Amino acid sequence: WDVRYAANKSYCEDLTEGKFSWVIIHGILRENSMGTSRIMSILKQHTTSDHLKKFCCQVLESLGVKKDTFSYLETLEKQLTQQIADLGGNDQFSRIVKALSPSKIE
C-alpha cells in the first residue's frame, strides 16, 4: 500500500491541487501583509511545473513560513507530551509522538 500511495503523490501536491494547507495559508497571509500575492497566483494555476513549485517553496522559506511551521509543530509536540504525562502516561503513544517529532524531519 505504501508504494502505491507514494507513487500517486507528487512534489508539492497542494499546489497542483490548489489546496489551502496550513503552510500555504500562513504564506498567503504573510504575503498579503507585504502587499504581494505570488503564492496565491501560483496556487490558482494548479501547476504541475516543478520549477514553479520550487519557486513557491523558496518564497515560503524567504517569508519564514518553514521556520514558523517547525516552531508551531514543536509547540504542539510539547503540549501533547505534557498532556500524555498529565493523564498518567502512555509509553506506546509517547513513542509515536516522538517518532513523529518535527526534529526527525530534515
C-alpha positions as CSV (number, residue, x, y, z in Angstrom):
1,W,0.0,0.0,0.0
2,D,2.8,2.5,0.9
3,V,4.4,2.1,-2.5
4,R,1.2,2.7,-4.4
5,Y,0.3,5.7,-2.1
6,A,3.8,7.2,-2.6
7,A,3.6,6.7,-6.4
8,N,0.4,8.7,-6.6
9,K,1.8,11.6,-4.6
10,S,3.6,14.4,-6.3
11,Y,6.0,17.1,-5.3
12,C,4.2,19.9,-3.6
13,E,0.8,18.3,-4.3
14,D,-1.1,21.0,-2.5
15,L,0.0,23.5,-5.2
16,T,-1.1,21.2,-8.0
17,E,-4.5,20.6,-6.4
18,G,-4.9,24.2,-5.3
19,K,-5.3,23.2,-1.6
20,F,-5.1,25.7,1.2
21,S,-2.9,23.9,3.7
22,W,-1.7,25.5,6.9
23,V,1.7,26.3,5.3
24,I,0.0,27.9,2.2
25,I,-2.4,29.9,4.3
26,H,0.3,31.1,6.5
27,G,2.4,32.2,3.5
28,I,-0.6,33.9,1.8
29,L,-1.3,35.9,5.0
30,R,2.3,36.9,5.3
31,E,2.5,38.0,1.7
32,N,-0.8,39.9,2.0
33,S,0.7,41.9,4.8
34,M,3.5,42.9,2.4
35,G,1.2,43.7,-0.5
36,T,2.2,40.8,-2.7
37,S,0.3,37.7,-3.9
38,R,2.8,35.3,-5.6
39,I,1.7,32.3,-3.6
40,M,-2.0,32.8,-4.3
41,S,-1.2,33.3,-8.0
42,I,0.7,30.0,-8.1
43,L,-2.0,28.2,-6.2
44,K,-4.7,29.4,-8.6
45,Q,-2.7,27.8,-11.5
46,H,-2.9,24.3,-10.2
47,T,0.6,24.0,-11.6
48,T,2.4,20.7,-12.3
49,S,5.7,22.6,-13.0
50,D,8.4,21.5,-10.6
51,H,10.2,24.7,-11.4
52,L,7.3,26.9,-10.3
53,K,6.7,24.7,-7.2
54,K,10.3,25.1,-6.2
55,F,10.0,28.9,-6.6
56,C,6.9,28.8,-4.4
57,C,8.9,26.9,-1.8
58,Q,11.6,29.5,-1.9
59,V,9.1,32.2,-1.4
60,L,7.6,30.4,1.6
61,E,11.0,29.9,3.1
62,S,12.0,33.5,2.5
63,L,8.8,34.6,4.3
64,G,9.8,32.5,7.3
65,V,6.9,30.1,6.9
66,K,9.1,27.0,7.2
67,K,10.7,28.2,10.4
68,D,7.2,29.2,11.8
69,T,5.8,25.8,10.9
70,F,8.5,23.8,12.6
71,S,8.2,26.1,15.7
72,Y,4.4,25.5,15.8
73,L,4.9,21.7,15.4
74,E,7.4,21.7,18.2
75,T,5.0,23.6,20.4
76,L,2.2,21.1,19.7
77,E,4.6,18.2,20.4
78,K,5.4,19.7,23.8
79,Q,1.8,20.3,24.6
80,L,0.9,16.7,23.6
81,T,3.8,15.2,25.6
82,Q,2.6,17.2,28.6
83,Q,-1.0,16.1,28.2
84,I,0.1,12.4,28.0
85,A,2.1,12.9,31.2
86,D,-0.8,14.7,32.9
87,L,-3.1,11.8,32.0
88,G,-0.8,9.2,33.6
89,G,1.5,8.5,30.7
90,N,1.3,6.0,27.9
91,D,4.5,4.5,26.6
92,Q,3.2,3.5,23.2
93,F,1.6,6.8,22.5
94,S,4.7,8.7,23.7
95,R,6.8,6.6,21.3
96,I,4.5,7.5,18.4
97,V,4.7,11.2,19.3
98,K,8.5,11.0,19.5
99,A,8.6,9.2,16.1
100,L,6.6,12.0,14.5
101,S,8.6,14.7,16.1
102,P,9.5,17.7,13.9
103,S,13.1,17.2,15.0
104,K,13.1,14.0,12.9
105,I,12.4,15.9,9.7
106,E,15.2,17.2,7.6
